[in-house]
Amino acid sequence: MQALNFPSYSFRFKNSENKVSIFDEIRKKFILLTPEEWVRVHVVRFLIDEKKYPKSYINVEKVVKINGMNKRYDIIVFNKDGSIFLLIECKAPEITIDQTTFDQIARYNMTLKANYLMVTNGLNHYFCQMDFEKEQYSFLRELPHFTLHE
C-alpha cells in the first residue's frame, strides 16, 4: 500500500488465501485491506494517537438511514452525551476529493448533525466546522483535540 499523509503507524496484518487483511482496532477484527480501508485505519490511529480521542467514542462503518435509504458512514466520533462530535468520510488515495465528496458528507450530516467534518483520501485532508444556523460549514486548518467537556 502507498504511503499516506499521516504519521507512521504499525498495523497488524493477516494473509489468508492470497488476500491481505488488516486489524481494525475499533471493530476488533481483521478487515480485507483495500485502498479505502488503508486510509480508514490511518485515520483511526490519527484520532487516537494524535488527537487523543478515546477509542470507546469512535465508531466505524455503520449503516444510517439518509432520505429513507441505507447508507454507510466511514467514521464517527461521539461526544460524552452521545451526540456526534465528528463525521469522517474516507476515500481511496486515487479518488480526487471534489464537490461531490463534500455534497455526500453534507447529506449524511443533515441527519447525523456532527459539529465537525473531515474528508480525506489519505493524501489530502479537509476539516470543517458546522454552522447549523447558517446551514454552512467553514474550513479549519486542523481538527480540534478531544475534550470531555464538549
Buried (B, 14 or more C-beta within 10 A) or exposed (E): BEEBEBEEEEBEEEEEEEEEBBBBBBEEEBBEBEBBBBBBBBBBBBBBEEBEBEEEBBBBBEEBEBEEEEBEBBBBBBBEEEEBBBBBBBBBBEBEBEEEBBEBBBEBBEBBEBBBBBBBBBBEBBBBBBEEEEEEBEEBEEBBEBEEEE
